[in-house]
């Protein structure tokens, strides 16, 4: 470090989500930010307090479904494991009552998984400054999630190019889906950037994973646009 240079601290992040592709996308998102570094990942509620105690993250992004596992007190237990950690719960269609309960248990942020990349970065930056990042209370005029960001558009409003890139869930060979996941894992496909300013690729892939898990008799295909190898 050169004389007089200001030390730039990187905030340590733990990501807890059942979808590995979503965790990968979020990790790549924060990798290009100067102030943040992902130090741990979890895919279930048992791992979260253990990893939090071990790595002492400053920020914890926890999927809502994981936060509800077991007795549903994961947020409170994680706060005990890492008192200085700022907990953000990720999930869509979380009700006002559920948001209030999460805050009561120790969460300082709630962000839709379908939010834009900019929203995740803004959320992280806000809570590191001791602020909160919560959705607006739901009203008849607001969107179902309290809309921090606009939701993805219905399929019937997508452009032809968007449809060709995103693809659709359909009865096709699951080998194509495995190939797509392989491309993501090798970094040949850019998972972090949005396909448009409204549709996160990570949400499309995690939806495909959920369909494979919940309806194994179906085959899933997600069309992706390969990135240029660096």
N, C-alpha and C positions, 0 to 999 in steps of 0.2 A: 504493500500500500504506500502510495507516495505521500511525502510530508504534507500535512494540512488537509488530506483527503478525509471526507466524512464517512464514517463507518455505516454501511448500508445493511441493516439487519434483515434477514429473511425470516418471515413468520412461518412456523412449522405447521403443516396441515396433515390431518388424518381424514381419509375418505372411507366411509362405510356404506356399501351398496351391494346388493346381491348380484348385479350385472357387472361382470368383469369389463365389458366393453365400455360401459358408462364410466367406471372408475378410470380406465385408460384415457378416455376423452378428457375427463376433468383433470387428470394428472398432466396431460399434454397442454391443456389450457394454462395451468398455473406455471408450467415449466418456462413459458416465454415471458412471465412477469418477473420483474426485478425483486419484488418484495416477498414472494411466496415460494415455498418449497414443500412438496408432498413427501412426507417421511414415513408414512405407514398407510396400509389399506386393510380393510376388514370386509368380510362378506356375511357376517352374522353377529348377533348381539353378544354372544359369549366372548368374542375376540376384542370387542371395542374397549371395555375397561382395562383389559390386560395390556393391549397395545398403547392405550392412553397413558397408563402408569409407566410403561417402559420408555416411550418416546417423548412424553410430555409435550404434546402439540399445543400450539397457541389457538388453532382453529380446528373444529371437528365438524365435517359435513356428514350428517347421518341420514340415511334413507328413512322415511317415515315408517315404512313397514318393519324395518329393523328396530326402530325405537319402540314399536308396539309389541315386539316378541316377548314371550314369557309373561311376566307380571306387568310389563309396560312401564317399568321404572328405570329404564336404561339411561335416560337423560340425567336423572337425579344421581344414579350410581356413578355415571361418568364424571359428573361434577365433583363428586367426592374423590375420585381417582386423580383428577387433574383440576384443582380448584381455579387455576388461572385460565383454563381453556374456555374458549367462546364457542358455544354449540349452535350450529345451524342445522335445521331439519329440512330435508329435501322431499317434496311430495306435491302432487297435484290434487286439487279438490279437497283440501283440508279445511274443515269448517271453522267458524269463529270460535266455537267452544273448544275445539281441539287445539287451536292456536293458543288460546288463553291457558289451557292446561299445560301445554308444552312450555310456555313462558313461566308458569308457576313452578314447574319442575327444574327450570334452569336454562332453557334455551333463550338465545338472544336474536335468533333469526329464523325465518321460514321462507324458503325460496322454491318455486315450482321446478320440478325436474325438466319441464319443457321450456324453462326460461332461456333467454339468449346468453351467449358467452359473456357479453358485457355485464349482464345482471349478476352472474356469479362473481365476477371480479369486483363489481361495485359492492356486492354484499360483503365479500371478504374485507375490502378496504374500509367499509363502514364499521363493521364490528371490531376491527383492530383498533379503532379510535374510540372504543367504549360506547359506540352507538348501537342501535338495534335496527334490524332489517326485517320488518314484518309487513304482511299484506294489509291492504286497506280492509276495514270491516265490510262484509258482504251486504249489498243492498240489491233491490230489484233492478237497479240500473247498471250495477257492476257485473263483471264476469264472475263465474262460479268460484274462482280462486282468489278473488280480491285483486287480481291483475296487477302484479308488479310490472309485467310485460305483456304484450298482446299474445294471445294463444295462437297456436298454429291454425291455419285456415282449414275449413272442411275440404275433403278430397275433391269435391266437384268444383272448387274454385281454383285448383292448381293449374298452372300453365302446362303446356305439353312438355316443355323441357324439364320442369320440376318433376312431372310424373315419370319421365324417362330416367331421371337420376334417382329419385326416391324409390320407385317401384311400388309394388303393392304386395300385401300378404295374400298368397294364393296357393293352390295345390300344384306345386312343382317339386322337382327333385331337391332333397335337402342337401345334396352334395354342393350345389351352388351356394347355399348358405354357409357351409363350412369353408368354402373357398373365400367368401367375403370376409369371414372372421379371420382367416389366415392372413389376408391382405392387411386387415386392421392391425393384427398383432405384429407384423413385420414393419409396420409404418409406411407401407406402400399406398395406403389410403389415409387421407387426412380426416380423422374422426372429430377433431375439435372444431374446425370452422363450420359455420352454418352453410347448408346448401343454399338457402336464401336467408333473408334477415328474419325469417319467421319459423323455419323448420330445422331443428337440430338433428343431425344425423344420429347422434347417440341415442336420442329418444326413439328413432325408428328401429335401430338395432336392438335396444333393450326390449321394445315391444315384440320384436320377432323372437327373442329369447323366451319371453314370457309365454308366447303362444306355443312354442315347442315344449315348454315345461308343462303347461296346463292342458294341451291337446296334442299329445305325442303322435297321434295318428295322422296329423296334418303335416304337410311340408311347407317350409317357409323360404321365400326368396326375397332378398333385399338387393336392389341394384345400386351400385355405388360408382362414384367417379374416381378412378385412381389418381393419386397425386403424382407429381413428378419426383423421381428418386433424387435424393440429395447426394 
